[in-house]
């Protein structure tokens, strides 16, 4: 594994950054202390420009290369998850009920490592924009940064990001061209009936029965309406109704998620959901309303940029440790908002035999940090090489 020598030299420093971040997690868009830590490091490195509060608590650092050229973006997310930590590590979370269970502490560290190296060497043309983003786990911080003019203000022409991957050898790079992660929408269905005594159910309009029939009918969208070659998940994850055993309630609520890679499939799903919800309720004498929330778009990797990122990664880890055709997953990632604005690619970095993401015993493997930082740095140097006259 050919980690950049200079980055290997400050590995212990990177480990210290990562463990500090792990011990001090912050949620959602409120990553102000994490952002302050990032800003302090960027100042130490001699980064040319530091822009704060892009997308609430996001940070963008600009490093100028040697000579004119475009601007390339590198992104890391900063936020943690609202869950307890059970790792027993000496750098465990100091914030009760909050932990870095998705590797964002490691992602931030890898980008800081690349920043330190690139600020020292500047062996590239144009500029690099270092994007430290809040809110990936829920609010869609990527969208907020886009709406704050991230791409227009800094003229970013291509963008790259990476994410920890448990159960892949430490430092392996895995990705694919085209759809990598699905869009993630959620919904609530509010059913209205007419309550009464459970012993006289014939005098009621039972919202529980409407909800049960509706949940079953909704599954036919996947099996009978969507082309089986296409991919979609429609999951009912909650049904709430009633307060006791002898009362037919007035209302019921169903909730769930829809995942797909294809906007046309999504449109079909919403159309069929609306019809099933309204007509099932009407058929059984009640009424129902579908509230459909459009969430993160699908993450679609560019073919040219993904092949390029894999070629660069192979320089660092070797071709045998680069997986170019990993299977897409139905998880979601708000890096998708960046890829809607610019060409680019998103890839995974192996975290070894670790607990899964979003698990109380997950921890980012520090050995991956210099690998990820090296891949980021080489992407910049290869994408925007210095030219000689």
Secondary structure, 3 states (H helix, E strand, C coil): CCCCHHHHHCHHHHHHHHHHHHHCCCECCCCHHHHHHHHHHHHHHCCCEEEEEECCCEEEEEEECCCCCCEEEEEEECCEECCCCCCCCCCCCCCCCCECCCCHHHHHHHHHHHHHHHHHHCCCCCEEEEEEECCCCCCCHHHHHHHCCHHHHHCEEEEEEEEEECCECCCCEECCCEEEECEEEEEEEEEECECEEHHHHHHCECHHHHHHHHHHHHCHHHHHHCCCCCCEEEEEEEEEECCCCCEECCEEEEEEEEEECCHHHHHHHHHHHHHHHHHHHHHCCCEEEEEEEEEECCEEECHHHHHHHHHHHHHHHCHHHEECCCCCECCCCCCHHHHHHCEEEEEEEECECCCCCCCCCCCCCHHHHHHHHHHHHHHHHHHCCCCCC
